[in-house]
Amino acid sequence: MADNARAKKLADLIREVVAQKLQRGIKDPRLGSHVTITDTRVTGDLREATVFYTVYGDDEDRASAAAGLESAKGILRSAVGAAAGTKFTPTLAFVADALPETAKTIEDLLDKARASDAAVREVSSGAQYAGEADPYRKPGEDEDDEGTAAE
């Protein structure tokens, strides 16, 4: 087992090498400039690496980018092996990052909450209190009421 610092260092190296190779080294039209490497994680034994990526575009672009990454996996692994200089080059698995969809869902929920708050603010703008504005008793204020009730 390698230590966490070594695994993190290798993960950072893999992310940089794969991103550079996608930008400059691979001529696949499916892997244009719309593929972004967001994160890389390496197992503790340094045998497997998971590369997270996002694709700018629609579902068709995402599917073609996934197919392009699968076909370029060998070239990318060779580039990682040359740059890392380790005894064993980790296998690469490409996973589409769900972060953009999650962020969009959160933004939609926040917009819905803002609209709900605005509606409540609009309804309550002309509202009045059910009782008095200050419902709490103050000392010496209601003594007359207590004296008449005791009689």
Number of C-alpha atoms within 10 A of each C-alpha: 8 10 10 13 9 13 19 17 12 21 22 15 16 28 22 16 20 21 18 15 16 21 16 10 13 16 12 13 10 18 22 16 12 14 21 18 19 14 17 23 20 23 16 15 12 21 12 15 22 19 21 19 23 20 22 13 10 8 10 9 16 20 14 15 24 21 14 17 23 14 12 16 17 13 15 24 18 13 18 24 18 12 13 17 9 12 7 10 19 23 17 22 15 16 15 16 17 11 13 12 10 11 11 11 12 12 12 12 12 12 12 12 12 12 12 12 12 12 12 11 11 11 10 10 9 7 8 9 8 7 7 8 8 8 9 7 8 8 7 7 8 10 9 9 9 9 9 8 7 6 5
